Amino acid sequence: MGSAAERRTSINLSSPVARLLLGPARSPGTLLDGGWWPRSADPVAELPGLVLALQGHGPPGDHGPITHILLRVSDWDSRPDRLRIEGVEGLTDTHVVRLSWFDTLPAGLLTAISADGHRVDLLTVPPHTDENAAWAAMRQAAQTGNLIHTPDILAPITTPATQTPRTRTETAQESGWESEGGRLRDHEA
């Protein structure tokens, strides 16, 4: 549990435009509505821009304001309980968005829920991702009929090229070599 300042944060929407790509209306069986690429892992800095972008998605008043966002704990640096956002078009004074944190959500999944219960499921691309890879992942997430889960979309862009999976033959050869007195470099440390 964080400090009182972490739990209730007031934000004025002067953040940059969200890097968000939404597909057309979700077809049956499609897993995601689109992708979002935040500039940092700070939810207080990033989520207000996303809320503003989602408010402008679709015809005005279609689903009401975003009231709740579900996030994966390990995707973010802090865990506020609520964001009090000032300056949301069409809403008076401030707008409060409840944030819920889960260890069990798949990597890279964010779900935004509007006042009428409508949900938007988004792939969240890690902030440090290469620009071309980030946009490619968001296009894949926004594609009509997409049936690929967020961890599978993120896998090629979050696995360092130097950590390619080893084949069973390579692993067996290394095990045999070590049992004969050899030693692999990464085991020295």
C-alpha positions as CSV (number, residue, x, y, z in Angstrom):
1,M,0.0,0.0,0.0
2,G,1.4,3.4,-1.0
3,S,1.4,6.8,0.6
4,A,-1.6,9.0,0.6
5,A,-0.1,11.0,-2.2
6,E,0.3,7.9,-4.3
7,R,-3.2,6.7,-3.7
8,R,-4.9,10.0,-4.7
9,T,-3.3,12.0,-7.4
10,S,-4.7,15.0,-9.1
11,I,-3.7,15.6,-12.7
12,N,-4.3,18.5,-15.1
13,L,-4.4,17.2,-18.6
14,S,-1.5,18.9,-20.3
15,S,0.3,15.7,-21.2
16,P,1.2,14.9,-24.8
17,V,-1.2,13.2,-27.1
18,A,-1.3,9.5,-26.4
19,R,0.3,7.1,-28.9
20,L,-2.8,5.0,-29.3
21,L,-4.0,2.9,-32.2
22,L,-7.6,1.6,-32.1
23,G,-9.1,-0.8,-34.5
24,P,-12.7,-0.8,-35.8
25,A,-15.4,-2.1,-33.6
26,R,-14.3,-5.4,-32.2
27,S,-15.5,-8.5,-34.1
28,P,-16.6,-11.7,-32.2
29,G,-13.5,-13.5,-30.9
30,T,-11.1,-10.6,-31.4
31,L,-9.0,-10.2,-28.2
32,L,-7.9,-6.6,-28.3
33,D,-9.3,-3.2,-29.3
34,G,-5.9,-1.8,-30.1
35,G,-2.5,-0.8,-28.7
36,W,-1.1,2.0,-26.6
37,W,2.6,3.0,-26.3
38,P,3.2,5.1,-23.2
39,R,6.3,7.3,-22.9
40,S,7.2,6.0,-19.4
41,A,6.1,3.5,-16.8
42,D,4.7,6.2,-14.6
43,P,0.9,5.7,-14.5
44,V,0.3,9.2,-13.0
45,A,2.1,10.8,-16.0
46,E,0.7,8.4,-18.7
47,L,-2.9,7.5,-17.9
48,P,-4.5,10.9,-18.1
49,G,-3.5,11.2,-21.8
50,L,-4.9,7.8,-22.4
51,V,-8.2,8.6,-20.7
52,L,-8.5,11.8,-22.8
53,A,-7.8,9.9,-26.0
54,L,-10.3,7.2,-25.1
55,Q,-12.9,9.8,-24.2
56,G,-12.6,11.1,-27.8
57,H,-13.0,7.6,-29.3
58,G,-16.3,7.0,-31.0
59,P,-19.4,9.2,-31.1
60,P,-19.7,11.7,-28.2
61,G,-21.6,10.2,-25.2
62,D,-21.4,6.7,-26.7
63,H,-20.3,5.0,-23.5
64,G,-19.7,7.7,-21.0
65,P,-16.5,8.6,-19.3
66,I,-13.8,6.1,-18.4
67,T,-14.3,5.2,-14.7
68,H,-12.0,2.3,-14.1
69,I,-8.7,1.0,-15.4
70,L,-7.3,-2.5,-14.7
71,L,-3.5,-2.7,-14.9
72,R,-0.8,-5.3,-14.4
73,V,1.4,-4.5,-11.4
74,S,4.8,-5.3,-12.9
75,D,4.1,-3.1,-16.0
76,W,4.2,0.1,-13.9
77,D,6.5,1.9,-11.5
78,S,3.9,3.0,-8.9
79,R,0.3,2.0,-8.0
80,P,-2.0,4.8,-7.2
81,D,-5.6,3.8,-6.4
82,R,-7.3,6.7,-8.1
83,L,-6.5,9.5,-10.6
84,R,-8.4,12.8,-10.2
85,I,-8.2,14.3,-13.7
86,E,-9.0,17.9,-14.3
87,G,-10.0,19.3,-17.7
88,V,-11.7,16.3,-19.4
89,E,-13.9,17.7,-22.2
90,G,-17.6,17.4,-21.5
91,L,-17.1,16.8,-17.8
92,T,-17.4,19.4,-15.0
93,D,-14.5,20.1,-12.6
94,T,-12.7,16.9,-12.0
95,H,-13.1,13.3,-13.1
96,V,-12.0,10.4,-10.9
97,V,-10.8,7.2,-12.5
98,R,-10.3,4.2,-10.2
99,L,-7.2,2.1,-10.8
100,S,-7.0,-1.6,-9.9
101,W,-3.8,-3.5,-9.9
102,F,-3.4,-7.2,-10.6
103,D,-0.5,-9.7,-10.7
104,T,-2.6,-12.1,-12.7
105,L,-3.3,-10.0,-15.8
106,P,-1.3,-11.0,-18.9
107,A,1.8,-9.0,-19.6
108,G,1.0,-5.8,-21.5
109,L,-2.8,-5.9,-21.0
110,L,-4.7,-2.8,-19.9
111,T,-8.5,-2.7,-19.7
112,A,-10.4,0.6,-19.5
113,I,-14.1,0.4,-18.4
114,S,-16.5,3.2,-19.1
115,A,-19.5,4.4,-17.0
116,D,-21.9,2.1,-18.9
117,G,-19.6,-1.0,-18.5
118,H,-18.2,-0.9,-22.0
119,R,-14.6,-2.2,-22.0
120,V,-11.6,-1.4,-24.1
121,D,-8.8,-4.0,-24.0
122,L,-5.4,-2.6,-25.0
123,L,-1.9,-4.0,-25.6
124,T,0.4,-1.7,-23.7
125,V,3.8,-1.6,-25.4
126,P,6.8,-1.0,-23.0
127,P,8.0,2.6,-23.1
128,H,11.6,1.7,-24.1
129,T,10.6,-0.3,-27.2
130,D,12.0,0.7,-30.6
131,E,9.6,2.9,-32.6
132,N,9.1,0.6,-35.6
133,A,8.6,-2.5,-33.3
134,A,6.1,-0.5,-31.1
135,W,4.0,0.6,-34.0
136,A,4.0,-2.9,-35.6
137,A,2.9,-4.4,-32.3
138,M,0.1,-1.8,-32.0
139,R,-1.0,-2.4,-35.6
140,Q,-1.2,-6.2,-34.9
141,A,-3.3,-5.5,-31.7
142,A,-5.7,-3.2,-33.6
143,Q,-6.1,-5.6,-36.5
144,T,-9.7,-6.8,-37.1
145,G,-10.0,-10.5,-36.0
146,N,-6.8,-10.5,-34.0
147,L,-6.6,-13.6,-31.9
148,I,-3.1,-13.2,-30.5
149,H,-2.7,-12.5,-26.8
150,T,-0.7,-9.6,-25.5
151,P,2.3,-11.7,-24.2
152,D,2.6,-13.3,-27.6
153,I,2.6,-9.9,-29.4
154,L,5.1,-8.5,-27.0
155,A,7.5,-11.6,-27.0
156,P,9.4,-10.7,-30.1
157,I,10.0,-7.1,-29.0
158,T,10.8,-7.7,-25.4
159,T,13.2,-10.6,-25.7
160,P,16.7,-9.4,-26.2
161,A,18.3,-10.8,-29.4
162,T,21.2,-12.2,-27.4
163,Q,18.8,-14.4,-25.4
164,T,17.6,-16.7,-28.1
165,P,16.1,-20.0,-26.8
166,R,18.5,-22.9,-27.0
167,T,17.5,-26.1,-28.7
168,R,17.3,-29.4,-26.7
169,T,20.4,-30.7,-28.6
170,E,22.4,-27.6,-27.5
171,T,21.3,-28.0,-23.9
172,A,22.0,-31.7,-23.8
173,Q,25.5,-31.1,-25.3
174,E,26.3,-28.5,-22.7
175,S,25.0,-30.7,-19.9
176,G,27.2,-33.5,-21.1
177,W,30.2,-31.2,-21.4
178,E,29.7,-29.9,-17.9
179,S,29.4,-33.3,-16.4
180,E,32.8,-34.2,-17.9
181,G,34.5,-31.3,-16.1
182,G,33.8,-28.4,-18.5
183,R,32.2,-25.2,-17.3
184,L,30.1,-22.7,-19.1
185,R,30.8,-19.0,-18.8
186,D,27.4,-17.9,-17.5
187,H,27.6,-20.5,-14.7
188,E,30.9,-18.9,-13.4
189,A,29.1,-15.9,-11.9
